Amino acid sequence: MTLGERMKQRREILGLSLRALAEKVGVSHTTISKFEKNELVPDSKHLIRLSESLQIPIAALLRPRSQRVELKCFAFRTRKLKKREEKQINEETKEWLERYLQIEKMTESQRTFEMPEGFPRAISSFEDVELAAEDLRVAWDLGMDPIENLTTLLEDKGIKIGIIEGIKQFDALSTEYEGDPIIVVKDGLPRARQRFSLMHEVGHYLLEGEDGLDEEKVMHRFAGAFLVPAKRVLFELSEKRQKISTKELLLLKEKYGLSMGAWVFRAKDLGIITDEEFLSIRKFFSKQGWNTQEPGDDVQGERPIHMNAVVLKAHAEGIISTSKAAELLNQSIATFCSLEGDSDFESSPLVCG
């Protein structure tokens, strides 16, 4: 990828127009257009301003493309997106995956996804969905207890997980690259919402609804059933309930990483509460504004760590330089060398060694 192509990709990721970027850099929009078409090469002063405006280290801006990443069959967990937003998400996903694949190739540390026994499978009823969720737990030897960190579990299974910023309407997407599943989630999602979105996208990869089943409802049911299997729901709530308190739901949310709202759906789907009680709870949630933000949503989502771990290991073993490590993580050298990863150079305890 040329400098101009990289500039255009970053501009689209950030949702900037030619004029908006030109204003930040202090040049005309025609100059930016010439930069992107490789008709004009920015000097060092403008390169620094481009780096700052595009929020990318200069080394990363100048990084040649190691391999062309083409992604197909995007499945979005979101409300309807504008074409511009879809393109923005597509470009940021490809930019992140390009760096991910590069460090894997350099260190020969590729993880590949092995399809669990009994999958993929066709689903003809919601009872099939419950069974599929339990079978996946069995195939992955997880038991039925709460899953402490879903993100690292999925990474260990060979699923590449990335986090991107910027699109409010967007929660997650799933796609594939050379047969391996790719899942990207929006930065800043609450933990419970992020975990549900991750398993929703895993469902897209493992299940296919039949007999006119609503695909999104199948994936919703699968996500809830995997995070809290039916046996655990019955264990926590009993077989029949007249009422469920909101404090009880909050405790269960903290224990299992499944939202209060999703717990209510689990209780209704498994016949623990009546449809009338379900509607009563949903109305109460709506009145409290909990359909958009629940109590406990201040707990932030899990962070994927595999790519960072591979970069740090390669750097520690001298396989890649400090500048290359920072570039692969889209960080400045100062940020990479700080212990916390977010301090400025002057006040950072350096750990580059």
MOJO-V477765 format. One record per backbone hydrogen bond with DSSP energy under -0.5 kcal/mol. CO is the residue of the C=O (numbers start at 1). NH is the residue of the N-H. Records with the same first field share a line. If there is no record, write none. Layout:
CO = NH  NH
//
This chain:
2 = 6
3 = 7
4 = 8
5 = 9
6 = 10
7 = 11
8 = 12
9 = 13
10 = 14
11 = 15  16
17 = 21
18 = 22
19 = 23
20 = 24
21 = 25
22 = 26  27
28 = 32
29 = 33
30 = 34
31 = 35
32 = 36
33 = 37
34 = 39  40
35 = 38
40 = 42
43 = 47
44 = 48
45 = 49
46 = 50
47 = 51
48 = 52
49 = 53
50 = 54
51 = 56
52 = 55
57 = 61
58 = 62
60 = 63
68 = 70
72 = 176
74 = 76
75 = 174
76 = 78
77 = 171  172
82 = 86
83 = 87
84 = 88
85 = 89
86 = 90
87 = 91
88 = 92
89 = 93
90 = 94
91 = 95
92 = 96
93 = 97
94 = 98
95 = 99
96 = 100
97 = 101
98 = 102
99 = 103
100 = 104
101 = 105
102 = 106
103 = 107
104 = 108  109
113 = 115
116 = 119
121 = 208
123 = 210
125 = 129
126 = 130
127 = 131
128 = 132
129 = 133
130 = 134
131 = 135
132 = 136
133 = 137
134 = 138
135 = 139
136 = 140
137 = 142
138 = 141
142 = 145
146 = 148
149 = 153
150 = 154
151 = 155
152 = 156
153 = 157
154 = 159
155 = 158
157 = 114
158 = 160
160 = 183
162 = 185
164 = 187
166 = 168
167 = 170
169 = 79
171 = 186
172 = 77
173 = 184
174 = 75
175 = 182
176 = 72
177 = 180
180 = 177
181 = 160
182 = 175
183 = 162
184 = 173
185 = 164
186 = 189
189 = 301
190 = 194
191 = 195
192 = 196
193 = 197
194 = 198
195 = 199
196 = 200
197 = 201
198 = 202
199 = 203
200 = 204
201 = 205
202 = 205  206
203 = 207
206 = 120  121
208 = 123
210 = 213
214 = 218
215 = 219
216 = 220
217 = 221
218 = 222
219 = 223
220 = 224
221 = 225
222 = 226
223 = 227
224 = 228
229 = 232  233
230 = 234
231 = 235
232 = 236
233 = 237
234 = 238
245 = 249
246 = 250
247 = 251
248 = 252
249 = 253
250 = 254
251 = 255
252 = 256
253 = 257
259 = 263
260 = 264
261 = 265
262 = 266
263 = 267
264 = 268
265 = 269
266 = 270
267 = 272  273
268 = 271
272 = 241
274 = 278
275 = 279
276 = 280
277 = 281
278 = 282
279 = 283
280 = 284
281 = 285
282 = 286
283 = 287
284 = 288
285 = 289  290  291
286 = 289
289 = 292  293
294 = 297
296 = 299
298 = 300
299 = 191
305 = 309
306 = 310
307 = 311
308 = 312
309 = 313
310 = 314
311 = 315
312 = 316
313 = 317
314 = 319  320
315 = 318
321 = 325
322 = 326
323 = 327
324 = 328
325 = 329
326 = 331
327 = 330
332 = 336
333 = 337
334 = 338
335 = 338
337 = 351
344 = 348
345 = 348
348 = 350
349 = 339
//
